[in-house]
Amino acid sequence: MKTVAFYSYKGGVGRTLALSNIAMRLSDFHKKVCVLDFDLEAPGVHYKFKSMFKNQPFQLQKGIVDYIHEFAVNKKIPDSIENYSYELQKPYNINVIPAGNPDLSLYWKKLSAINWYDLLYGNNAEGIPFFFHLKNEIEKKIKPDYLLIDTRTGITDISSITISLLADQIVLLAANNEENISGCRRIIKSLLSQKNNLLDKDRDLILALTRIPYPQTPEDKLREKMIVENFTKNFQDISSLASNSAISPVIIHSDRDIECSEEFKIGYTFEISNGQKEIAKEYLNLFGEITKNDFTENEKTLFEEEKKKERLYYSIHQINNPEEATKQIKHYIKSYPDDDYLYFLLAVSYNSLLDYSNALKSINEAFKILPINYYKFYRTGIYFSLHQYEKAYKEILQIKDYDNLIYYGTYLLIKTYTKDFSMEELKAELSVYENSNDNNLVEKYNTIACIYRKIGDYKKAIENIYKALNLEKENAYLYTTLAEIMSNKDNDIQFYFNIEMALKYNVDLRIAINQNKDIYKKYFHDPQFIDLLKRYDKEDVINYIFSIA
């Protein structure tokens, strides 16, 4: 396990974001990563990964402050470090040990109760062996290839623990001002001093100059060159103490996107969807310095091959015509016959063409290669589209999980289409779902509306679909749900109004018709319905109606 501490003398230099980006790229290399938030008075690591945690909606219970408090204040050996760690969803092979939950007053009470002086320097102080034990626990229980530590700013006891005792490598981030430079010089001298090297090991130090503006003109480029040279000179007299012999900084410029919202810049998903911006390349330069000599040539080759496949995935996502997409995917599968995701994309493409039989064959191939729950969930939807409700219910029953509310909501909806179910039991489960904390409220309210429509409680169905529409007024599929409710209420005026709204926002009405043919069939021979479809150039829907009427 290689341990890398990210340190800055002052805040506002992008330390936590840099660490998070490096964690993402290490995960791309199929490395197991553990991220430890030791910035205890301003914790932020968990915010960077909030949408990616395995258990959604994510609820932060405890972290490293609770772990230390148990030992330092309660005088107990803490539970396994695994109980303070949180996994991210696949494909991210990352565990996060947060500082704790800073939204709770208990967090601050526990933090203030820890006497760092007694823990580290008092009579019979056990702090140093305790933190070595912590590192050993992480290595044995979580088993990461890399432990990345986000440290406190300034020169503090906590900083000393993380960078003097625990780290194999230190990434020092600084802005170009006297305060940052002076503080970083002091910390580097302290770190590299032989008397502070308790483990008698080489010090590997990487310096990053951050948050300087992008040069726009030749004059700007000359000015930046002078800034970098001057910055580097400030550390030349102490560079000989470092094992990497010279401290020449990695440059990470300011980024306007980050000023508005701090977001990931490297990692397959982010590079492919956004293109590789200049700042992404700079994070990759930092990544290159951190991982210098860490990877085998075979690992690098495999990584490049996977990156090539990710570009294929992206090119497929850019094809708007499902027939063309199907053709391209079949071509790519000849080169990558064991790629589950290509089969999944093929299933999605067939689904768009309403070719559910071939969609089912494709998702079965994907599941055969990689038997994950999401593929089962997608297969549930195909069974539903084929009106094989008992099969869909049997499938969703295996993976229904209250921790995954999308799965749980789908389970409840499909249950209403099965032959036998207890209304009392359904309403009890539905009540739990209604009171759940779901991040995707639009999806949740729409699902609840569909369930209430199916069981005939139109008042609650309308109540929930309007909640969804208040959040997302241009969602075409919400209007189809509302139209279906109105049809069940025999309110054809409102049915036509909402179908027109759905068409206005470009709904694929064939899907809705296939799923609820019993509703739409009474309009198949209605001239008003056909005229409405013609007005919105929906010849494909008209042809579909004639094919199934």
CORBELNOR-V670979 format. One record per residue. N is the residue number from 1. RES is the residue in three letters. PHI is phi in degrees with one decimal (999 if undefined). Layout:
n/res/phi
N/RES/PHI
N/RES/PHI
//
This chain:
n/res/phi
1/MET/999
2/LYS/-95.2
3/THR/-109.8
4/VAL/-119.9
5/ALA/-100.4
6/PHE/-104.6
7/TYR/-129.7
8/SER/-142.8
9/TYR/-68.7
10/LYS/-121.8
11/GLY/-80.8
12/GLY/78.9
13/VAL/-110.2
14/GLY/83.8
15/ARG/-65.8
16/THR/-66.8
17/LEU/-67.2
18/ALA/-61.5
19/LEU/-58.5
20/SER/-63.4
21/ASN/-64.7
22/ILE/-64.7
23/ALA/-60.3
24/MET/-63.7
25/ARG/-69.6
26/LEU/-62.2
27/SER/-63.0
28/ASP/-58.0
29/PHE/-83.6
30/HIS/63.2
31/LYS/-92.4
32/LYS/-78.5
33/VAL/-123.2
34/CYS/-117.6
35/VAL/-109.9
36/LEU/-114.6
37/ASP/-92.8
38/PHE/-106.4
39/ASP/-87.9
40/LEU/-69.6
41/GLU/-92.5
42/ALA/-145.1
43/PRO/-66.1
44/GLY/-150.9
45/VAL/-58.4
46/HIS/-64.9
47/TYR/-67.3
48/LYS/-63.9
49/PHE/-106.9
50/LYS/-51.9
51/SER/-78.7
52/MET/-108.0
53/PHE/-65.4
54/LYS/-60.5
55/ASN/-95.9
56/GLN/-113.0
57/PRO/-69.3
58/PHE/-73.8
59/GLN/-125.2
60/LEU/-85.1
61/GLN/-99.8
62/LYS/-153.2
63/GLY/-154.5
64/ILE/-67.0
65/VAL/-63.2
66/ASP/-63.5
67/TYR/-64.0
68/ILE/-68.3
69/HIS/-58.9
70/GLU/-58.1
71/PHE/-82.5
72/ALA/-76.1
73/VAL/-106.8
74/ASN/-83.0
75/LYS/58.0
76/LYS/-122.5
77/ILE/-73.7
78/PRO/-65.3
79/ASP/-58.5
80/SER/-53.4
81/ILE/-59.1
82/GLU/-60.0
83/ASN/-75.9
84/TYR/-112.3
85/SER/-115.4
86/TYR/-128.3
87/GLU/-85.9
88/LEU/-88.7
89/GLN/-65.1
90/LYS/-67.8
91/PRO/-90.3
92/TYR/-77.6
93/ASN/-92.8
94/ILE/-131.6
95/ASN/-110.9
96/VAL/-117.9
97/ILE/-105.0
98/PRO/-75.0
99/ALA/-66.1
100/GLY/149.6
101/ASN/-101.4
102/PRO/-70.9
103/ASP/-79.6
104/LEU/-100.2
105/SER/-63.7
106/LEU/-61.2
107/TYR/-58.3
108/TRP/-71.8
109/LYS/-65.2
110/LYS/-65.6
111/LEU/-62.9
112/SER/-70.8
113/ALA/-78.6
114/ILE/-79.1
115/ASN/-94.2
116/TRP/-66.7
117/TYR/-64.7
118/ASP/-63.5
119/LEU/-64.3
120/LEU/-104.1
121/TYR/-125.7
122/GLY/-70.1
123/ASN/-60.9
124/ASN/56.2
125/ALA/-60.0
126/GLU/-113.1
127/GLY/-63.6
128/ILE/-64.4
129/PRO/-63.0
130/PHE/-62.8
131/PHE/-73.3
132/PHE/-65.7
133/HIS/-62.5
134/LEU/-58.4
135/LYS/-63.1
136/ASN/-65.8
137/GLU/-61.8
138/ILE/-61.4
139/GLU/-66.0
140/LYS/-81.6
141/LYS/-89.7
142/ILE/-88.3
143/LYS/57.3
144/PRO/-81.8
145/ASP/-78.1
146/TYR/-132.8
147/LEU/-109.7
148/LEU/-107.6
149/ILE/-114.2
150/ASP/-93.3
151/THR/-99.3
152/ARG/-71.1
153/THR/-78.1
154/GLY/80.1
155/ILE/-112.0
156/THR/-135.3
157/ASP/-61.5
158/ILE/-65.7
159/SER/-61.6
160/SER/-62.4
161/ILE/-59.6
162/THR/-70.2
163/ILE/-96.4
164/SER/-87.9
165/LEU/-92.4
166/LEU/-94.9
167/ALA/-83.8
168/ASP/-88.9
169/GLN/-142.3
170/ILE/-123.7
171/VAL/-104.8
172/LEU/-104.2
173/LEU/-108.1
174/ALA/-145.9
175/ALA/-89.2
176/ASN/-88.3
177/ASN/-147.3
178/GLU/-61.1
179/GLU/-62.3
180/ASN/-63.2
181/ILE/-63.8
182/SER/-62.5
183/GLY/-64.7
184/CYS/-67.0
185/ARG/-60.5
186/ARG/-63.8
187/ILE/-69.1
188/ILE/-65.6
189/LYS/-59.1
190/SER/-66.3
191/LEU/-64.3
192/LEU/-88.0
193/SER/-67.6
194/GLN/-63.7
195/LYS/-69.7
196/ASN/-94.9
197/ASN/-91.7
198/LEU/-63.1
199/LEU/-94.1
200/ASP/51.2
201/LYS/-128.7
202/ASP/-62.8
203/ARG/-101.1
204/ASP/-110.4
205/LEU/-124.7
206/ILE/-122.4
207/LEU/-106.5
208/ALA/-124.7
209/LEU/-94.0
210/THR/-120.8
211/ARG/58.2
212/ILE/-101.8
213/PRO/-68.8
214/TYR/-65.9
215/PRO/-73.8
216/GLN/-103.9
217/THR/-127.0
218/PRO/-56.2
219/GLU/-65.7
220/ASP/-62.2
221/LYS/-65.4
222/LEU/-65.0
223/ARG/-64.1
224/GLU/-64.0
225/LYS/-59.0
226/MET/-68.1
227/ILE/-61.9
228/VAL/-64.4
229/GLU/-62.7
230/ASN/-66.1
231/PHE/-60.9
232/THR/-64.1
233/LYS/-58.9
234/ASN/-65.6
235/PHE/-119.5
236/GLN/-64.3
237/ASP/-70.8
238/ILE/-112.2
239/SER/-66.3
240/SER/-67.0
241/LEU/-77.3
242/ALA/-86.9
243/SER/-68.7
244/ASN/-87.0
245/SER/64.2
246/ALA/-142.3
247/ILE/-106.0
248/SER/-113.8
249/PRO/-74.4
250/VAL/-80.5
251/ILE/-98.9
252/ILE/-127.0
253/HIS/-74.5
254/SER/-67.2
255/ASP/-138.7
256/ARG/-63.2
257/ASP/-61.5
258/ILE/-68.1
259/GLU/-62.2
260/CYS/-83.6
261/SER/-158.9
262/GLU/-70.6
263/GLU/-140.2
264/PHE/-66.7
265/LYS/-118.5
266/ILE/-126.6
267/GLY/116.0
268/TYR/-44.6
269/THR/-57.5
270/PHE/-80.0
271/GLU/-66.8
272/ILE/-70.4
273/SER/-75.8
274/ASN/-109.7
275/GLY/79.6
276/GLN/-87.7
277/LYS/-76.0
278/GLU/-57.6
279/ILE/-66.3
280/ALA/-62.4
281/LYS/-63.2
282/GLU/-70.7
283/TYR/-63.5
284/LEU/-67.0
285/ASN/-62.4
286/LEU/-63.6
287/PHE/-57.9
288/GLY/-61.4
289/GLU/-68.7
290/ILE/-65.6
291/THR/-101.4
292/LYS/-51.6
293/ASN/69.9
294/ASP/-84.1
295/PHE/-105.3
296/THR/-78.9
297/GLU/-62.9
298/ASN/-63.6
299/GLU/-62.7
300/LYS/-65.0
301/THR/-65.1
302/LEU/-62.3
303/PHE/-63.1
304/GLU/-63.8
305/GLU/-65.2
306/GLU/-67.9
307/LYS/-64.4
308/LYS/-62.4
309/LYS/-66.7
310/GLU/-62.8
311/ARG/-66.4
312/LEU/-62.3
313/TYR/-57.0
314/TYR/-63.5
315/SER/-62.4
316/ILE/-66.6
317/HIS/-62.5
318/GLN/-83.8
319/ILE/-84.6
320/ASN/-84.5
321/ASN/-90.3
322/PRO/-62.3
323/GLU/-66.3
324/GLU/-67.2
325/ALA/-62.1
326/THR/-59.5
327/LYS/-61.4
328/GLN/-65.6
329/ILE/-63.3
330/LYS/-58.8
331/HIS/-64.5
332/TYR/-68.3
333/ILE/-63.4
334/LYS/-61.2
335/SER/-84.3
336/TYR/-129.3
337/PRO/-68.3
338/ASP/-107.2
339/ASP/-93.6
340/ASP/-62.7
341/TYR/-68.2
342/LEU/-64.5
343/TYR/-65.8
344/PHE/-63.3
345/LEU/-62.2
346/LEU/-65.7
347/ALA/-62.1
348/VAL/-61.8
349/SER/-65.0
350/TYR/-62.6
351/ASN/-60.6
352/SER/-63.2
353/LEU/-86.7
354/LEU/62.3
355/ASP/-94.5
356/TYR/-71.8
357/SER/-64.3
358/ASN/-71.8
359/ALA/-61.8
360/LEU/-65.1
361/LYS/-60.3
362/SER/-68.8
363/ILE/-69.2
364/ASN/-64.7
365/GLU/-65.2
366/ALA/-60.7
367/PHE/-68.5
368/LYS/-63.4
369/ILE/-77.0
370/LEU/-138.6
371/PRO/-79.4
372/ILE/-105.5
373/ASN/-63.6
374/TYR/-62.9
375/TYR/-66.4
376/LYS/-63.4
377/PHE/-61.8
378/TYR/-66.3
379/ARG/-64.8
380/THR/-57.1
381/GLY/-63.4
382/ILE/-67.9
383/TYR/-57.3
384/PHE/-62.0
385/SER/-66.7
386/LEU/-83.7
387/HIS/63.4
388/GLN/-95.1
389/TYR/-66.9
390/GLU/-66.6
391/LYS/-66.5
392/ALA/-60.6
393/TYR/-66.6
394/LYS/-61.0
395/GLU/-68.9
396/ILE/-69.3
397/LEU/-63.2
398/GLN/-72.0
399/ILE/-120.8
400/LYS/-57.5
401/ASP/-150.2
402/TYR/-63.7
403/ASP/-72.1
404/ASN/-114.6
405/LEU/-70.2
406/ILE/-65.6
407/TYR/-62.4
408/TYR/-67.3
409/GLY/-63.3
410/THR/-64.2
411/TYR/-57.6
412/LEU/-64.9
413/LEU/-64.3
414/ILE/-63.1
415/LYS/-57.2
416/THR/-71.0
417/TYR/-94.8
418/THR/-82.1
419/LYS/-68.3
420/ASP/-124.6
421/PHE/-152.1
422/SER/-85.9
423/MET/-61.5
424/GLU/-63.2
425/GLU/-65.5
426/LEU/-59.8
427/LYS/-65.1
428/ALA/-65.3
429/GLU/-67.5
430/LEU/-65.2
431/SER/-62.7
432/VAL/-64.0
433/TYR/-63.7
434/GLU/-62.4
435/ASN/-92.6
436/SER/-79.1
437/ASN/-97.0
438/ASP/-104.9
439/ASN/-66.0
440/ASN/-96.5
441/LEU/-67.7
442/VAL/-61.1
443/GLU/-61.4
444/LYS/-63.2
445/TYR/-64.0
446/ASN/-64.4
447/THR/-61.7
448/ILE/-62.4
449/ALA/-60.9
450/CYS/-63.1
451/ILE/-65.3
452/TYR/-65.1
453/ARG/-62.2
454/LYS/-65.6
455/ILE/-95.4
456/GLY/89.6
457/ASP/-96.6
458/TYR/-70.7
459/LYS/-62.2
460/LYS/-71.5
461/ALA/-62.8
462/ILE/-65.3
463/GLU/-55.6
464/ASN/-77.1
465/ILE/-69.2
466/TYR/-71.2
467/LYS/-60.6
468/ALA/-65.5
469/LEU/-66.0
470/ASN/-64.9
471/LEU/-88.1
472/GLU/-146.9
473/LYS/-73.1
474/GLU/-110.2
475/ASN/-87.3
476/ALA/-59.1
477/TYR/-72.4
478/LEU/-67.8
479/TYR/-69.7
480/THR/-66.6
481/THR/-60.1
482/LEU/-64.6
483/ALA/-61.4
484/GLU/-66.1
485/ILE/-62.5
486/MET/-65.0
487/SER/-64.6
488/ASN/-62.0
489/LYS/-87.3
490/ASP/62.0
491/ASN/-104.4
492/ASP/-67.8
493/ILE/-60.5
494/GLN/-71.7
495/PHE/-58.9
496/TYR/-65.3
497/PHE/-60.5
498/ASN/-77.0
499/ILE/-64.7
500/GLU/-64.6
501/MET/-63.0
502/ALA/-63.5
503/LEU/-65.6
504/LYS/-58.3
505/TYR/-96.0
506/ASN/67.5
507/VAL/-71.2
508/ASP/-91.1
509/LEU/-67.6
510/ARG/-60.5
511/ILE/-65.4
512/ALA/-62.8
513/ILE/-64.0
514/ASN/-61.7
515/GLN/-74.7
516/ASN/-133.9
517/LYS/-59.7
518/ASP/-60.8
519/ILE/-80.9
520/TYR/-80.7
521/LYS/-62.9
522/LYS/-72.6
523/TYR/-102.7
524/PHE/-56.7
525/HIS/-106.5
526/ASP/-88.4
527/PRO/-55.0
528/GLN/-62.3
529/PHE/-68.2
530/ILE/-64.7
531/ASP/-62.5
532/LEU/-62.4
533/LEU/-65.3
534/LYS/-64.8
535/ARG/-60.3
536/TYR/-101.2
537/ASP/56.6
538/LYS/-100.2
539/GLU/-62.0
540/ASP/-63.9
541/VAL/-69.7
542/ILE/-61.5
543/ASN/-62.2
544/TYR/-64.4
545/ILE/-61.0
546/PHE/-63.0
547/SER/-74.4
548/ILE/-112.4
549/ALA/-65.2
//
